[in-house]
Amino acid sequence: MSASPRRILAGVLTLTTALAVSACAGGGGTEADGNTLTMMVPLFGTAPDPKGEMHQAVEKLAGKKLAITWTPNAEYNEKTNVVLASDSIPDVMVIQDNKSPSFVQAAKAGAFWDLTDKLDKYPNLKPKSEQAWINSKTDGRNYGIYRVRALLRSAIVLRKDWLDKLDLEPPQTTDDLYEIAKAFTERDPDGNGKKDTYGLILPKWPSTNFSASNPYNVIDVWFGTPNNYGMRDGKLVPEFDVPEFWEAQKYIKRFIDEGLVNPDWATLDTGKWNDPFVQGKGGIIIDVNVRAGELFDDFKELDPETYDEKVAMAGNLSRPDGKKFSYPFTGYNGIVAVSKQRVRTEQQLDDVLKTLDKLASKEGSILLNNGIEGRNFKVEDGYAVKVNDQDPAMKVINNDVEFAFIQLGMTSSVGVAGEAYEWMRPSQAEKDWLKQRDELMNLDLQTAVHDPSLPVISETAVQRGATLNPIPTDARIKYLAGDLTEEQFRAEVKRWYDSGGTQTLAELQAGMVKTGG
């Protein structure tokens, strides 16, 4: 599961207010050129050629020359901090973590335009989701246009062939999931006559972030906990200090104690999460719905004849009393921010926003997410289909889209096609999965539990996050492993409060009141 941008770690570069003010005032920077838009954008592959077909097509649509600094994703946050501390902030900059200390200080000091009340006249930039717009705020204000992602992506992926072999249906409740995991462990779902399978595949999760959108937190919410933080009796409380949390831990611990999970659950690298599923060792993954698509692809490489018989999906589950609570995401992945260092006047801002509005249009969405219609793709039955993809020129366009220009997409993404096209999947099973994915997202959004603290910042969390965040996470893992009693776990929760948790909650709640949250 993708990590939430919400939580802030101490130790990240912190700007001084004076430095940020210097940056927004211009310093040694130059004013924006009306004919050229400078940009900094993350890159996941080979940087596009400025003279290449995709770059030229995007420039034609934008009506401007685009001077893009493509920065490898692995280095992006570090480079962002360096740029924010300089007097060379480009006109437009993708900010992957708009809750980070460096961006918060720069934005509050005036380095970027506050767009909270400025997007109404740009039809393609106006927020498509009020919840995502709220979630993407930085200390109560919107300093950029959020890059849309599915607001609800949580789902359960299961081995369909195992369900069929054991005559089982996908789960609807947490009790169902337990029974399926037990059957996958004890009833020889692969038919090899050996007891060599297990139900649920759990990965190791980093201790730096308790609410990092992982299976443990999804199960917490199923049982009725807050999603990271929530209001109880007029007070903001953490996910790990409500009665429902303990019910969830006992549920997870039952899986572990009964051997219904992978033996290496505490150490399995998330990068290898698919392996036990594909290898026929484990049969259930609680993650994002698009993981089902990854698994279809993995099975296709192994056996193109039967790959479409291996993957099933279910949505969020009801708890034992029948009540349902679903785990949502933030609905965005970073923002596209506009510099006040170079874009200095309202007139210049209007010009930049008009350009971004073109890129966020239907035509722009298709171009950035699919490519050039008639060149690298065509449309069949409402889906995009790659054409001549063995042609070197088409491979270049596909690379430029998939690994670069898609990062400028503000209205579409994987799992949220918006006005771009979904890519055609060859089998009926995959087409059925895409339809089910959207149906489950819409259904589960009705019971989604959102984090009310997302729009605001706690200075204590910024300063002490590296110390505070691991306390409940480490305690949870040790409790599940049998290394801590519940009493000892509760003592660790108290230590969290005493080490800055109480102050964090007070600051977040005060911020929520101030911003109307």
C-alpha positions as CSV (number, residue, x, y, z in Angstrom):
1,M,0.0,0.0,0.0
2,S,1.2,3.4,-0.8
3,A,2.4,5.4,2.2
4,S,0.3,8.4,3.2
5,P,1.8,11.8,2.7
6,R,0.2,12.9,6.0
7,R,2.8,12.0,8.6
8,I,5.9,14.1,9.1
9,L,9.2,12.9,10.2
10,A,11.7,14.9,12.2
11,G,15.2,15.2,10.8
12,V,14.0,16.3,7.4
13,L,15.6,19.6,6.2
14,T,13.9,22.5,7.9
15,L,14.1,26.0,6.4
16,T,14.4,29.1,8.4
17,T,11.6,31.6,7.8
18,A,14.1,34.2,6.7
19,L,15.4,31.9,4.0
20,A,11.9,31.1,2.8
21,V,10.9,34.7,2.7
22,S,14.1,35.4,0.7
23,A,13.1,32.7,-1.7
24,C,9.5,34.1,-2.3
25,A,10.8,37.6,-2.6
26,G,12.9,36.6,-5.5
27,G,16.5,36.6,-4.2
28,G,18.7,35.9,-7.2
29,G,15.8,34.3,-9.1
30,T,14.4,35.7,-12.4
31,E,10.8,36.6,-13.2
32,A,8.7,34.2,-15.2
33,D,8.9,34.3,-19.0
34,G,5.4,34.5,-20.5
35,N,6.5,32.2,-23.3
36,T,8.2,29.5,-21.3
37,L,7.0,27.6,-18.2
38,T,9.8,26.2,-16.0
39,M,8.9,23.0,-14.2
40,M,10.3,20.4,-11.8
41,V,8.7,17.0,-12.1
42,P,9.5,13.5,-10.8
43,L,10.9,10.9,-13.2
44,F,10.6,7.1,-13.0
45,G,12.5,6.2,-16.2
46,T,14.4,7.8,-19.0
47,A,13.9,11.6,-19.3
48,P,11.9,12.6,-22.5
49,D,13.7,14.4,-25.3
50,P,12.6,18.0,-25.4
51,K,12.5,17.5,-29.2
52,G,10.6,14.3,-28.9
53,E,7.0,13.7,-30.0
54,M,5.5,13.7,-26.6
55,H,7.2,16.8,-25.4
56,Q,6.3,18.6,-28.6
57,A,2.7,17.5,-28.3
58,V,2.4,18.6,-24.7
59,E,4.0,22.0,-25.6
60,K,1.5,22.4,-28.5
61,L,-1.4,21.8,-26.1
62,A,-0.1,24.0,-23.4
63,G,0.7,26.9,-25.9
64,K,4.1,27.4,-24.2
65,K,7.6,26.1,-24.3
66,L,8.1,23.8,-21.3
67,A,11.5,23.8,-19.7
68,I,11.2,20.7,-17.5
69,T,13.8,19.5,-14.9
70,W,13.1,15.8,-14.8
71,T,14.3,14.5,-11.4
72,P,14.6,10.8,-10.6
73,N,12.0,9.8,-8.1
74,A,14.5,8.3,-5.7
75,E,16.2,11.7,-5.3
76,Y,13.1,13.8,-5.6
77,N,12.4,14.7,-2.0
78,E,16.0,15.5,-1.3
79,K,16.2,17.7,-4.5
80,T,12.9,19.4,-3.4
81,N,14.4,20.4,-0.1
82,V,17.5,21.8,-1.9
83,V,15.4,23.8,-4.3
84,L,13.1,25.1,-1.6
85,A,16.1,26.4,0.2
86,S,17.4,28.2,-2.9
87,D,16.4,31.2,-4.9
88,S,15.7,29.0,-8.0
89,I,12.2,27.7,-7.4
90,P,10.7,27.1,-10.9
91,D,7.4,28.5,-12.0
92,V,5.6,25.2,-11.4
93,M,6.8,22.4,-9.1
94,V,5.4,19.0,-8.2
95,I,5.5,18.7,-4.4
96,Q,5.3,15.0,-3.4
97,D,4.9,15.7,0.3
98,N,3.1,19.0,1.0
99,K,3.1,18.2,4.7
100,S,6.8,18.1,5.0
101,P,8.6,20.7,7.2
102,S,10.5,22.3,4.3
103,F,7.4,22.8,2.2
104,V,5.2,23.9,5.1
105,Q,7.7,26.6,6.2
106,A,8.3,27.8,2.6
107,A,4.6,28.0,1.8
108,K,3.6,29.7,5.0
109,A,6.4,32.2,4.4
110,G,5.0,33.0,1.0
111,A,7.2,31.1,-1.4
112,F,4.1,29.6,-3.2
113,W,0.7,31.0,-4.2
114,D,-2.2,30.2,-1.9
115,L,-4.7,28.8,-4.4
116,T,-7.5,28.1,-1.8
117,D,-9.9,30.6,-3.3
118,K,-8.4,31.0,-6.8
119,L,-9.5,28.0,-8.9
120,D,-13.2,28.5,-9.5
121,K,-12.7,30.1,-12.9
122,Y,-10.5,27.3,-14.2
123,P,-13.0,24.5,-14.9
124,N,-10.4,21.7,-15.1
125,L,-8.5,22.7,-12.0
126,K,-11.6,23.0,-9.7
127,P,-11.5,20.2,-7.1
128,K,-13.3,17.1,-8.3
129,S,-13.6,15.8,-4.8
130,E,-14.3,18.0,-1.8
131,Q,-12.8,15.4,0.6
132,A,-9.5,15.2,-1.4
133,W,-9.4,19.0,-1.5
134,I,-9.7,19.1,2.2
135,N,-7.1,16.4,2.7
136,S,-4.6,18.1,0.5
137,K,-4.5,21.3,2.5
138,T,-1.3,22.4,4.1
139,D,-2.0,23.8,7.6
140,G,-5.5,24.7,6.5
141,R,-4.7,26.2,3.1
142,N,-4.3,24.8,-0.5
143,Y,-0.9,25.8,-1.9
144,G,-1.3,23.7,-5.0
145,I,-3.6,21.7,-7.3
146,Y,-3.8,18.2,-6.0
147,R,-2.8,15.3,-8.2
148,V,-5.9,13.1,-8.1
149,R,-5.8,9.5,-6.9
150,A,-8.6,7.1,-6.0
151,L,-10.1,8.3,-2.7
152,L,-10.9,4.7,-1.8
153,R,-8.5,1.9,-3.0
154,S,-8.5,-0.6,-0.2
155,A,-9.6,-4.1,-1.1
156,I,-8.9,-7.8,-0.6
157,V,-7.3,-9.9,-3.3
158,L,-7.7,-13.7,-3.1
159,R,-6.7,-16.8,-5.0
160,K,-9.8,-17.5,-7.1
161,D,-8.7,-21.0,-8.0
162,W,-8.4,-21.8,-4.3
163,L,-11.9,-20.4,-3.5
164,D,-13.3,-22.5,-6.4
165,K,-11.5,-25.6,-5.3
166,L,-12.9,-25.3,-1.7
167,D,-16.3,-24.1,-2.9
168,L,-16.0,-20.8,-1.0
169,E,-17.2,-17.3,-1.9
170,P,-15.3,-14.0,-1.4
171,P,-15.7,-12.6,2.1
172,Q,-18.3,-10.1,3.2
173,T,-17.4,-10.0,6.9
174,T,-14.3,-10.3,9.1
175,D,-15.6,-13.7,10.3
176,D,-15.7,-14.8,6.6
177,L,-12.1,-13.7,6.1
178,Y,-11.0,-15.8,9.1
179,E,-12.8,-18.9,7.8
180,I,-11.3,-18.5,4.4
181,A,-7.8,-18.1,5.8
182,K,-8.3,-21.2,7.9
183,A,-9.5,-23.2,4.9
184,F,-6.6,-22.0,2.8
185,T,-4.3,-23.2,5.5
186,E,-5.9,-26.5,6.5
187,R,-7.9,-27.8,3.5
188,D,-5.2,-28.2,0.8
189,P,-6.5,-25.6,-1.6
190,D,-3.8,-26.4,-4.2
191,G,-4.6,-30.1,-4.1
192,N,-1.0,-31.3,-3.8
193,G,-1.8,-33.4,-0.7
194,K,0.5,-31.4,1.5
195,K,-0.1,-28.9,4.3
196,D,2.1,-26.2,2.8
197,T,-0.2,-23.2,2.3
198,Y,-1.5,-20.4,4.5
199,G,-4.2,-17.8,4.3
200,L,-3.3,-14.2,4.9
201,I,0.0,-12.7,3.6
202,L,1.2,-9.9,5.9
203,P,4.3,-7.8,5.2
204,K,6.7,-6.0,7.4
205,W,5.7,-2.4,7.9
206,P,8.1,0.4,8.7
207,S,8.0,1.6,12.3
208,T,8.4,5.2,11.3
209,N,4.7,5.7,10.6
210,F,1.8,4.1,12.4
211,S,-0.8,5.1,9.8
212,A,1.1,4.2,6.7
213,S,-1.9,2.7,4.9
214,N,-1.1,-1.0,5.6
215,P,-3.2,-4.1,6.2
216,Y,-3.1,-3.6,10.0
217,N,-4.6,-0.2,9.8
218,V,-7.3,-1.4,7.4
219,I,-8.4,-4.1,9.8
220,D,-8.4,-1.5,12.6
221,V,-10.9,0.6,10.7
222,W,-13.0,-2.4,9.9
223,F,-13.5,-2.9,13.6
224,G,-14.4,0.8,14.1
225,T,-11.3,2.6,15.1
226,P,-10.5,6.1,13.8
227,N,-8.5,6.3,10.7
228,N,-5.2,7.6,12.3
229,Y,-7.1,10.2,14.4
230,G,-10.7,10.7,15.1
231,M,-13.1,12.6,17.4
232,R,-14.6,10.8,20.4
233,D,-16.7,12.7,23.0
234,G,-15.4,16.1,21.7
235,K,-11.8,15.1,21.8
236,L,-9.3,14.0,19.2
237,V,-8.0,10.5,19.9
238,P,-5.5,8.3,18.1
239,E,-6.4,5.1,16.3
240,F,-4.5,3.0,18.9
241,D,-6.3,4.2,22.0
242,V,-9.9,3.2,21.6
243,P,-11.7,0.0,22.7
244,E,-12.2,-1.1,19.1
245,F,-8.4,-1.1,18.5
246,W,-8.0,-4.0,21.0
247,E,-10.7,-6.0,19.3
248,A,-8.8,-5.6,16.0
249,Q,-5.5,-6.6,17.5
250,K,-7.0,-9.8,19.0
251,Y,-8.5,-10.6,15.6
252,I,-5.1,-10.2,13.8
253,K,-3.3,-12.0,16.6
254,R,-5.6,-15.0,16.2
255,F,-4.5,-15.4,12.6
256,I,-0.8,-15.2,13.7
257,D,-1.2,-17.6,16.7
258,E,-3.1,-20.2,14.6
259,G,-0.5,-20.1,11.8
260,L,-2.9,-18.7,9.3
261,V,-0.4,-16.1,8.0
262,N,3.1,-16.4,6.5
263,P,5.7,-17.3,9.1
264,D,7.9,-14.3,8.0
265,W,5.0,-11.8,8.5
266,A,7.2,-9.5,10.6
267,T,10.0,-9.4,8.1
268,L,8.5,-9.9,4.6
269,D,9.6,-7.0,2.3
270,T,6.7,-5.2,0.8
271,G,8.5,-5.4,-2.5
272,K,8.1,-9.2,-2.4
273,W,4.5,-9.1,-1.2
274,N,3.2,-10.7,-4.4
275,D,5.6,-13.6,-4.4
276,P,3.8,-16.0,-1.9
277,F,0.5,-15.4,-3.7
278,V,1.9,-16.2,-7.2
279,Q,4.0,-19.1,-5.9
280,G,1.0,-20.7,-4.4
281,K,2.0,-20.4,-0.8
282,G,-0.5,-17.8,0.5
283,G,-3.9,-16.8,-0.8
284,I,-5.0,-13.4,0.6
285,I,-3.6,-9.9,0.4
286,I,-5.2,-6.9,2.0
287,D,-4.0,-3.9,0.0
288,V,-5.0,-1.6,-2.9
289,N,-7.4,-2.8,-5.5
290,V,-4.8,-2.2,-8.3
291,R,-2.7,-5.0,-6.9
292,A,-5.2,-7.4,-8.5
293,G,-4.0,-6.0,-11.8
294,E,-0.4,-6.6,-10.9
295,L,-1.2,-10.2,-10.0
296,F,-3.1,-10.8,-13.2
297,D,0.1,-9.7,-15.0
298,D,2.4,-11.9,-12.8
299,F,0.3,-14.9,-13.5
300,K,0.1,-14.1,-17.2
301,E,3.9,-14.4,-17.4
302,L,3.8,-17.8,-15.8
303,D,0.9,-19.3,-17.7
304,P,-0.9,-17.2,-20.4
305,E,-3.5,-20.0,-20.7
306,T,-4.9,-20.0,-17.1
307,Y,-3.8,-16.7,-15.6
308,D,-7.4,-15.3,-15.7
309,E,-8.5,-18.1,-13.3
310,K,-6.3,-17.1,-10.4
311,V,-7.4,-13.7,-9.0
312,A,-10.6,-12.7,-7.2
313,M,-11.3,-9.5,-5.2
314,A,-13.5,-8.3,-2.4
315,G,-14.1,-4.9,-0.8
316,N,-14.0,-3.7,2.8
317,L,-15.6,-6.0,5.3
318,S,-18.3,-5.7,8.0
319,R,-17.3,-6.5,11.6
320,P,-19.0,-9.2,13.5
321,D,-22.0,-7.1,14.6
322,G,-22.7,-6.2,11.0
323,K,-21.6,-2.6,11.0
324,K,-19.3,-1.6,8.2
325,F,-16.4,0.9,8.2
326,S,-14.2,1.3,5.2
327,Y,-10.6,2.4,4.9
328,P,-10.1,5.4,2.5
329,F,-7.0,7.0,1.2
330,T,-6.3,10.7,0.9
331,G,-7.5,11.0,-2.7
332,Y,-4.3,12.7,-3.9
333,N,-0.6,12.2,-4.4
334,G,1.2,15.4,-3.9
335,I,0.3,18.8,-5.4
336,V,1.3,21.0,-8.3
337,A,2.5,24.3,-6.7
338,V,3.1,27.7,-8.3
339,S,6.1,29.7,-7.3
340,K,5.7,33.3,-6.1
341,Q,9.4,33.7,-6.6
342,R,9.1,33.8,-10.4
343,V,5.3,34.1,-10.9
344,R,5.0,37.5,-9.1
345,T,1.7,39.1,-10.2
346,E,-1.9,38.0,-10.3
347,Q,-1.8,38.4,-14.1
348,Q,1.2,36.0,-14.4
349,L,-0.6,33.6,-12.1
350,D,-3.6,33.7,-14.2
351,D,-1.5,32.9,-17.3
352,V,0.1,29.9,-15.5
353,L,-3.2,28.5,-14.2
354,K,-4.7,28.8,-17.7
355,T,-1.8,26.7,-19.0
356,L,-2.3,24.1,-16.2
357,D,-6.0,24.1,-16.9
358,K,-5.3,23.1,-20.5
359,L,-3.1,20.2,-19.3
360,A,-5.9,19.2,-16.9
361,S,-8.6,19.2,-19.7
362,K,-10.0,16.1,-21.3
363,E,-7.5,16.4,-24.2
364,G,-4.6,17.0,-21.8
365,S,-5.6,14.2,-19.5
366,I,-5.6,11.7,-22.4
367,L,-2.3,13.0,-23.7
368,L,-0.5,12.8,-20.3
369,N,-2.0,9.5,-19.4
370,N,-2.3,7.6,-22.7
371,G,-0.2,9.4,-25.2
372,I,-0.9,10.5,-28.8
373,E,-4.1,9.0,-30.2
374,G,-3.4,7.3,-33.6
375,R,0.3,7.1,-32.9
376,N,0.9,5.0,-29.8
377,F,-2.7,4.0,-29.0
378,K,-6.2,3.7,-30.4
379,V,-9.6,3.5,-28.7
380,E,-11.7,0.3,-28.7
381,D,-14.9,0.0,-26.8
382,G,-14.0,2.9,-24.6
383,Y,-10.5,1.5,-23.7
384,A,-7.1,2.6,-24.9
385,V,-5.2,-0.1,-26.8
386,K,-1.5,0.3,-27.7
387,V,-0.6,0.1,-31.4
388,N,2.7,-0.8,-33.0
389,D,4.2,-1.0,-29.6
390,Q,7.2,-2.8,-30.9
391,D,8.0,0.2,-33.1
392,P,11.0,2.0,-31.5
393,A,9.2,5.3,-31.9
394,M,6.1,4.0,-30.2
395,K,8.2,2.6,-27.4
396,V,9.7,6.1,-26.8
397,I,6.2,7.7,-26.6
398,N,5.0,5.0,-24.2
399,N,8.1,5.5,-22.1
400,D,7.6,9.3,-22.0
401,V,4.0,8.8,-20.9
402,E,4.3,6.0,-18.4
403,F,7.5,7.2,-16.7
404,A,7.4,11.0,-17.0
405,F,4.5,13.0,-18.3
406,I,1.9,11.1,-16.4
407,Q,3.3,12.8,-13.3
408,L,1.8,16.0,-14.5
409,G,-1.6,14.5,-14.6
410,M,-3.9,16.4,-12.2
411,T,-7.2,14.7,-13.1
412,S,-6.4,11.1,-13.9
413,S,-4.3,8.3,-12.5
414,V,-4.2,4.5,-12.2
415,G,-7.5,3.5,-10.7
416,V,-9.1,6.9,-11.5
417,A,-9.2,7.3,-15.2
418,G,-11.1,10.6,-15.1
419,E,-11.3,11.7,-18.7
420,A,-8.3,9.6,-19.8
421,Y,-8.9,6.1,-21.0
422,E,-8.4,2.9,-19.1
423,W,-5.9,0.6,-20.8
424,M,-7.7,-2.4,-22.4
425,R,-7.1,-5.7,-20.6
426,P,-7.3,-8.8,-22.8
427,S,-9.4,-11.3,-20.7
428,Q,-13.0,-11.0,-19.7
429,A,-11.9,-11.7,-16.1
430,E,-9.8,-8.6,-16.1
431,K,-12.6,-6.5,-17.7
432,D,-14.9,-7.8,-15.0
433,W,-12.3,-6.9,-12.4
434,L,-12.1,-3.3,-13.6
435,K,-15.9,-3.0,-13.4
436,Q,-15.9,-4.6,-9.9
437,R,-13.1,-2.3,-8.8
438,D,-15.2,0.8,-9.6
439,E,-18.4,-0.7,-8.1
440,L,-16.6,-1.5,-4.8
441,M,-14.9,1.9,-4.6
442,N,-18.3,3.6,-4.9
443,L,-19.9,1.3,-2.5
444,D,-17.2,1.5,0.2
445,L,-17.0,5.3,-0.1
446,Q,-20.4,5.4,1.6
447,T,-18.9,4.0,4.8
448,A,-15.4,5.5,4.5
449,V,-13.8,6.7,7.8
450,H,-11.8,9.9,7.0
451,D,-9.0,11.4,9.1
452,P,-10.1,14.8,10.2
453,S,-6.6,15.9,11.1
454,L,-5.2,15.7,7.6
455,P,-5.6,19.4,6.7
456,V,-3.6,20.7,9.7
457,I,-0.1,20.4,11.1
458,S,1.3,19.7,14.6
459,E,4.6,21.3,15.3
460,T,5.3,18.7,17.9
461,A,4.7,16.0,15.3
462,V,7.2,17.7,13.1
463,Q,9.8,18.1,15.7
464,R,9.4,14.7,17.5
465,G,8.0,12.5,14.8
466,A,11.0,10.3,14.5
467,T,10.7,9.5,18.3
468,L,6.9,9.4,18.6
469,N,5.9,7.5,15.5
470,P,7.7,4.2,16.2
471,I,6.3,3.9,19.8
472,P,2.8,2.5,18.9
473,T,4.0,0.8,15.7
474,D,6.8,-1.2,17.4
475,A,4.5,-2.0,20.3
476,R,1.8,-3.4,18.0
477,I,4.2,-5.7,16.2
478,K,5.7,-6.9,19.5
479,Y,2.2,-7.5,20.9
480,L,1.2,-9.5,17.8
481,A,4.4,-11.5,18.0
482,G,3.7,-12.3,21.7
483,D,6.6,-10.3,23.0
484,L,4.4,-7.7,24.8
485,T,1.3,-8.3,27.0
486,E,-1.7,-6.0,26.5
487,E,-0.8,-4.3,29.7
488,Q,2.7,-3.6,28.4
489,F,1.3,-2.4,25.1
490,R,-0.9,0.0,27.0
491,A,2.1,1.3,28.9
492,E,3.7,2.1,25.5
493,V,0.6,4.0,24.6
494,K,1.0,6.1,27.8
495,R,4.7,6.6,26.9
496,W,3.5,8.0,23.5
497,Y,1.2,10.5,25.3
498,D,3.9,11.5,27.7
499,S,6.6,11.9,25.0
500,G,4.6,14.4,23.0
501,G,1.4,12.6,22.0
502,T,-0.8,14.7,24.3
503,Q,0.7,17.9,22.9
504,T,0.3,16.6,19.3
505,L,-3.4,15.9,19.8
506,A,-3.9,19.4,21.4
507,E,-2.2,21.1,18.5
508,L,-4.1,19.1,15.8
509,Q,-7.4,19.8,17.5
510,A,-6.7,23.5,17.9
511,G,-5.7,23.6,14.2
512,M,-8.9,21.8,13.2
513,V,-11.0,24.3,15.2
514,K,-9.1,27.2,13.6
515,T,-9.6,26.0,10.1
516,G,-13.2,24.9,10.6
517,G,-12.4,21.2,10.6
